[in-house]
């Protein structure tokens, strides 16, 4: 398991770490205390993934299109 702080992880890093945790927990070979620690980190990783997805959705939603549906620029997310 990576010791990298969750808040510094990219979406891909957080997703890979979350998948590894799920695999460990599903195996049933983890002691109770470690299971709790893994679960807590997994919850933080899930939250990080959700945050990064929301950021990406906001960026996509901010793309403006012309009459033909071609991208013409972006609208600031704050204005949405």
N, CA, C and O of each residue as an XYZ file, in Angstrom:
320
protein
N       0.849     -1.181      0.000
C       0.000      0.000      0.000
C       0.887      1.234      0.000
O       1.865      1.302      0.745
N       0.553      2.191     -0.820
C       1.319      3.419     -0.935
C       1.115      4.290      0.299
O       0.024      4.355      0.867
N       2.190      4.953      0.693
C       2.094      5.877      1.823
C       1.823      7.301      1.353
O       1.778      8.223      2.168
N       1.642      7.490      0.053
C       1.387      8.819     -0.495
C       0.090      9.356      0.087
O      -0.909      8.637      0.133
N       0.088     10.607      0.532
C      -1.156     11.187      1.062
C      -2.265     11.160      0.013
O      -2.033     11.473     -1.155
N      -3.439     10.794      0.427
C      -4.581     10.671     -0.483
C      -4.838     11.983     -1.216
O      -5.154     11.971     -2.405
N      -4.709     13.108     -0.530
C      -4.971     14.406     -1.135
C      -4.016     14.796     -2.247
O      -4.280     15.742     -2.989
N      -2.895     14.070     -2.373
C      -1.920     14.347     -3.425
C      -2.041     13.382     -4.592
O      -1.306     13.504     -5.572
N      -2.951     12.429     -4.503
C      -3.072     11.402     -5.548
C      -3.906     11.887     -6.720
O      -4.861     12.649     -6.568
N      -3.507     11.414     -7.899
C      -4.326     11.632     -9.087
C      -5.521     10.678     -8.997
O      -5.564      9.805     -8.131
N      -6.476     10.854     -9.889
C      -7.619      9.950     -9.920
C      -7.156      8.514    -10.128
O      -7.616      7.599     -9.445
N      -6.242      8.324    -11.075
C      -5.779      6.979    -11.412
C      -5.047      6.323    -10.240
O      -5.225      5.134     -9.978
N      -4.232      7.098     -9.545
C      -3.518      6.561     -8.383
C      -4.494      6.162     -7.282
O      -4.370      5.095     -6.681
N      -5.460      7.030     -7.028
C      -6.444      6.756     -5.978
C      -7.296      5.540     -6.331
O      -7.592      4.718     -5.463
N      -7.687      5.420     -7.587
C      -8.503      4.284     -8.013
C      -7.720      2.980     -7.883
O      -8.262      1.978     -7.416
N      -6.451      2.984     -8.291
C      -5.627      1.777     -8.192
C      -5.440      1.382     -6.728
O      -5.513      0.200     -6.391
N      -5.201      2.360     -5.860
C      -5.030      2.075     -4.435
C      -6.330      1.541     -3.839
O      -6.311      0.623     -3.018
N      -7.450      2.112     -4.251
C      -8.749      1.653     -3.760
C      -9.021      0.219     -4.210
O      -9.514     -0.592     -3.425
N      -8.706     -0.099     -5.454
C      -8.888     -1.467     -5.954
C      -8.023     -2.451     -5.177
O      -8.459     -3.566     -4.891
N      -6.799     -2.052     -4.834
C      -5.911     -2.920     -4.061
C      -6.484     -3.172     -2.671
O      -6.425     -4.293     -2.166
N      -7.034     -2.140     -2.059
C      -7.629     -2.283     -0.730
C      -8.834     -3.205     -0.781
O      -8.987     -4.076      0.076
N      -9.686     -3.023     -1.774
C     -10.865     -3.881     -1.908
C     -10.425     -5.340     -2.056
O     -11.019     -6.239     -1.460
N      -9.390     -5.562     -2.847
C      -8.880     -6.923     -3.025
C      -8.391     -7.517     -1.714
O      -8.651     -8.685     -1.423
N      -7.685     -6.721     -0.926
C      -7.189     -7.203      0.362
C      -8.347     -7.530      1.303
O      -8.346     -8.572      1.958
N      -9.328     -6.642      1.366
C     -10.457     -6.859      2.264
C     -11.294     -8.060      1.830
O     -11.776     -8.820      2.669
N     -11.466     -8.230      0.516
C     -12.244     -9.361      0.018
C     -11.553    -10.696      0.251
O     -12.214    -11.730      0.339
N     -10.237    -10.680      0.349
C      -9.496    -11.931      0.553
C      -9.808    -12.550      1.906
O      -9.734    -13.769      2.062
N     -10.156    -11.722      2.885
C     -10.467    -12.224      4.220
C      -9.244    -12.607      5.025
O      -9.378    -13.151      6.121
N      -8.058    -12.339      4.512
C      -6.822    -12.705      5.191
C      -6.210    -11.534      5.957
O      -5.011    -11.543      6.236
N      -7.001    -10.545      6.295
C      -6.492     -9.354      6.965
C      -7.001     -9.331      8.395
O      -8.181     -9.574      8.647
N      -6.113     -9.039      9.323
C      -6.505     -8.948     10.729
C      -7.496     -7.813     10.923
O      -7.535     -6.870     10.133
N      -8.293     -7.906     11.974
C      -9.350     -6.936     12.234
C      -8.829     -5.505     12.283
O      -9.383     -4.629     11.618
N      -7.787     -5.251     13.051
C      -7.269     -3.884     13.176
C      -6.791     -3.345     11.829
O      -7.033     -2.185     11.497
N      -6.120     -4.180     11.067
C      -5.653     -3.747      9.742
C      -6.843     -3.536      8.814
O      -6.819     -2.636      7.975
N      -7.879     -4.350      8.955
C      -9.087     -4.178      8.146
C      -9.709     -2.811      8.386
O     -10.156     -2.147      7.451
N      -9.733     -2.401      9.638
C     -10.300     -1.087      9.977
C      -9.475      0.019      9.341
O     -10.024      0.961      8.768
N      -8.154     -0.095      9.444
C      -7.261      0.905      8.844
C      -7.444      0.945      7.328
O      -7.518      2.019      6.732
N      -7.516     -0.242      6.709
C      -7.718     -0.309      5.266
C      -9.059      0.300      4.869
O      -9.148      1.023      3.877
N     -10.090      0.012      5.637
C     -11.416      0.547      5.340
C     -11.403      2.080      5.403
O     -11.971      2.750      4.540
N     -10.752      2.619      6.425
C     -10.686      4.079      6.572
C      -9.944      4.711      5.392
O     -10.380      5.728      4.854
N      -8.820      4.103      4.992
C      -8.086      4.633      3.842
C      -8.923      4.476      2.577
O      -8.930      5.361      1.721
N      -9.621      3.363      2.460
C     -10.489      3.158      1.305
C     -11.577      4.219      1.205
O     -11.895      4.689      0.112
N     -12.144      4.594      2.342
C     -13.175      5.642      2.346
C     -12.584      6.971      1.881
O     -13.222      7.709      1.131
N     -11.370      7.274      2.325
C     -10.705      8.506      1.904
C     -10.384      8.464      0.410
O     -10.525      9.470     -0.286
N      -9.956      7.311     -0.079
C      -9.662      7.159     -1.501
C     -10.924      7.305     -2.347
O     -10.893      7.929     -3.407
N     -12.019      6.737     -1.886
C     -13.298      6.870     -2.599
C     -13.691      8.343     -2.701
O     -14.125      8.808     -3.755
N     -13.536      9.062     -1.604
C     -13.864     10.491     -1.593
C     -12.972     11.243     -2.575
O     -13.453     12.120     -3.293
N     -11.671     10.915     -2.620
C     -10.745     11.569     -3.541
C     -11.160     11.308     -4.988
O     -11.151     12.223     -5.811
N     -11.522     10.072     -5.298
C     -11.970      9.746     -6.653
C     -13.213     10.545     -7.021
O     -13.316     11.059     -8.135
N     -14.146     10.651     -6.096
C     -15.369     11.418     -6.352
C     -15.050     12.888     -6.592
O     -15.645     13.513     -7.470
N     -14.112     13.450     -5.818
C     -13.718     14.849     -5.998
C     -13.093     15.072     -7.368
O     -13.425     16.038     -8.055
N     -12.182     14.174     -7.769
C     -11.516     14.322     -9.052
C     -12.501     14.162    -10.208
O     -12.383     14.861    -11.214
N     -13.476     13.247    -10.082
C     -14.501     13.096    -11.112
C     -15.361     14.340    -11.219
O     -15.701     14.769    -12.321
N     -15.715     14.922    -10.085
C     -16.518     16.152    -10.081
C     -15.762     17.284    -10.773
O     -16.343     18.041    -11.551
N     -14.463     17.395    -10.485
C     -13.650     18.414    -11.150
C     -13.671     18.221    -12.665
O     -13.827     19.182    -13.419
N     -13.514     16.981    -13.097
C     -13.504     16.684    -14.530
C     -14.864     16.996    -15.154
O     -14.928     17.558    -16.247
N     -15.946     16.637    -14.470
C     -17.295     16.915    -14.980
C     -17.517     18.409    -15.126
O     -18.122     18.855    -16.101
N     -17.032     19.187    -14.164
C     -17.202     20.635    -14.227
C     -16.429     21.225    -15.400
O     -16.904     22.148    -16.061
N     -15.236     20.690    -15.658
C     -14.451     21.175    -16.794
C     -15.152     20.855    -18.107
O     -15.198     21.695    -19.006
N     -15.699     19.643    -18.225
C     -16.403     19.252    -19.448
C     -17.668     20.097    -19.614
O     -17.982     20.533    -20.721
N     -18.381     20.326    -18.531
C     -19.615     21.113    -18.597
C     -19.326     22.552    -18.982
O     -20.207     23.235    -19.504
N     -18.117     23.027    -18.737
C     -17.778     24.413    -19.011
C     -17.403     24.646    -20.477
O     -17.229     25.794    -20.887
N     -17.276     23.583    -21.273
C     -16.925     23.747    -22.686
C     -18.135     24.308    -23.428
O     -19.236     23.766    -23.330
N     -17.926     25.401    -24.174
C     -19.022     25.998    -24.938
C     -18.935     25.518    -26.389
O     -17.849     25.278    -26.915
N     -20.094     25.384    -27.017
C     -20.174     24.885    -28.387
C     -20.787     25.936    -29.300
O     -21.583     26.762    -28.854
N     -20.412     25.907    -30.598
C     -21.037     26.795    -31.568
C     -22.283     26.120    -32.146
O     -22.698     25.064    -31.670
N     -22.877     26.732    -33.171
C     -24.123     26.218    -33.747
C     -23.969     24.815    -34.343
O     -24.936     24.056    -34.393
N     -22.769     24.469    -34.790
C     -22.515     23.152    -35.375
C     -22.093     22.126    -34.318
O     -21.839     20.968    -34.650
N     -22.017     22.534    -33.073
C     -21.626     21.629    -32.008
C     -20.126     21.502    -31.815
O     -19.655     20.600    -31.123
N     -19.376     22.409    -32.428
C     -17.923     22.388    -32.281
C     -17.506     23.196    -31.055
O     -18.090     24.245    -30.785
N     -16.495     22.722    -30.300
C     -16.041     23.474    -29.140
C     -15.473     24.830    -29.553
O     -14.679     24.923    -30.489
N     -15.889     25.871    -28.847
C     -15.407     27.224    -29.164
C     -14.610     27.832    -28.022
O     -13.931     28.841    -28.212
N     -14.680     27.253    -26.876
C     -13.971     27.802    -25.716
C     -14.546     27.219    -24.459
O     -15.222     26.190    -24.477
N     -14.273     27.881    -23.379
C     -14.773     27.420    -22.090
C     -15.420     28.563    -21.339
O     -15.134     29.736    -21.579
N     -16.292     28.195    -20.434
C     -16.937     29.132    -19.534
C     -16.362     28.883    -18.149
O     -16.240     27.729    -17.740
N     -16.009     29.924    -17.418
C     -15.491     29.676    -16.061
C     -16.479     28.860    -15.231
O     -17.679     29.130    -15.247
N     -15.978     27.872    -14.514
C     -16.815     26.988    -13.707
C     -17.569     27.785    -12.640
O     -18.711     27.458    -12.319
N     -16.941     28.828    -12.089
C     -17.579     29.609    -11.046
C     -18.879     30.245    -11.512
O     -19.771     30.501    -10.703
N     -18.993     30.500    -12.812
C     -20.184     31.127    -13.359
C     -21.321     30.163    -13.598
O     -22.405     30.581    -14.004
N     -21.106     28.896    -13.360
C     -22.129     27.881    -13.648
C     -23.108     27.758    -12.522
O     -24.035     26.951    -12.596
